[in-house]
Amino acid sequence: MESKIFSEHNFVFWFHLVISLIGPFAPFLVSWFLIIPVYAGIYIQFVFFNRCLMNEKHNLSEGTENTIFSYFFEQLGWQHDTAKVTFFVRKLMYPILILITIFWQIVLDKSPLLF
C-alpha cells in the first residue's frame, strides 16, 4: 500500500505521536485543572487555524484532512475515512475528553493516577 500522507520522522514527530496517543488517557492520569486548559488550547487551534500547528514541524503533508492520527492509521495499514477521522479529532474529541475529565474527576471525585 502506497502512503498518501507524508511526514518526516524527526523528534517533533515522535513527541507529537506520543502525546497524541497518550492524550485520550489523560483524564485518568492528569489533574483536571492542568489537562482541561491543554485540551481547550488544542481545540482552539483547530477553530482558528483548522489544523494542528505541530504538523508543520515534522512536515506532515499539507492537506486540510491530514492529522497525526490519519498518518498513524495509514502507516498501520488500517483502512479509514480520513475526513471522518479529521472531523472527530478536530470537532469532537477534545470537547468529549473535557467532559470525561469533568465527570471522572469532579463528579465521581476520582483522583488522577499521576498528578
N, C-alpha and C positions, 0 to 999 in steps of 0.2 A: 504494500500500500504506500503510495507516494504521499508525503506530507503536504498539506495545503497551507499550513501555518509554519512560519519560521521563527526561531528565537535563538539568540546567542546564549550559550550556556556559561555565563560568567558568574561572578559572586552574587550580583544582584538577582540574577535568575534564580539561583538556588535559595537565596534568602526569601525572595518573593514566593517561591513554590512552598517552602516550609511554612511560612506564616499563613499562606492561603489555605494550606491543608490543616493547620492547627486551629485556625480561626473559628470554624464551626464548633469546636470543643471548648472554646474559651469561656462560655457561660458557666462551665463547671470547674474551670481552672483558675480564673482571674476575677477579682472583686468587681462588682457592678460599677462602682464609681471610677474604675480605670477602663474597663472594656466598653462601656456604653459610649463614652466620648470617641474612642477609637472607631467603633462601628459607625457612629454618626459621621465622623470625618471621612471615612471611606465612602459612605453613601453620598455625602455632599460632593465629593469629587466626581462621582458619576452624574449627579444632577447638573453641575456646572460645566464639566469637560466632556461628558459622555464617554469616558474611558478611564482606565486606571493609569495614573501618572508614572507608576513604576515600569509599565510595559516598555516605554521608550528607552529605559536604562539598560534593558537587555535585548533591545532590538526585536521585540515581538512584532511580527509583520503587521503593517498598518492595515486597518480594516475596522469598520465600526462594530463588527461582531466578534472580534478576536479577544479572548480572555485567557488568562493563565490556565483556567480550568479547561477550556476548549483545547488548548495546546496539550495539556497533560492527558486528557481523554484521547486525543488523536494519537499521541505517542504510545499509549497503551493499546491502541487498536480498537478502542470502544467506538461503536457507531453511535453518533449522537446528532441532534439537531442543534447546530451552533447558535442559531437565532434564539432557540428556547433556553439554552444554557445562558446566553448573554442576558436575556430578559430576566431570568431567575436571579442571576448574580447581581445585576445592576439595579433591579427594581424591588425584588422580594427578599433576597437572602438576609441582608443586613437589618431591615425592619423586623423580620422574623426572629433573628438572633437577639435583637434588643428585647423583644417580648419574651423570649425564652429566658434570657438573663433576669429580667424583672420577675417573672413568675418563679423561677427556681430559687433565686437568692433573696428576693424581698417577700414575695407572697408565701412561699414554702419555708422561708428562713433557713436555707441551706448555705453553708459556708463553702467558699471555693477551695479546691484542693491545694492550690499552690499559694496564692496570695490575694 
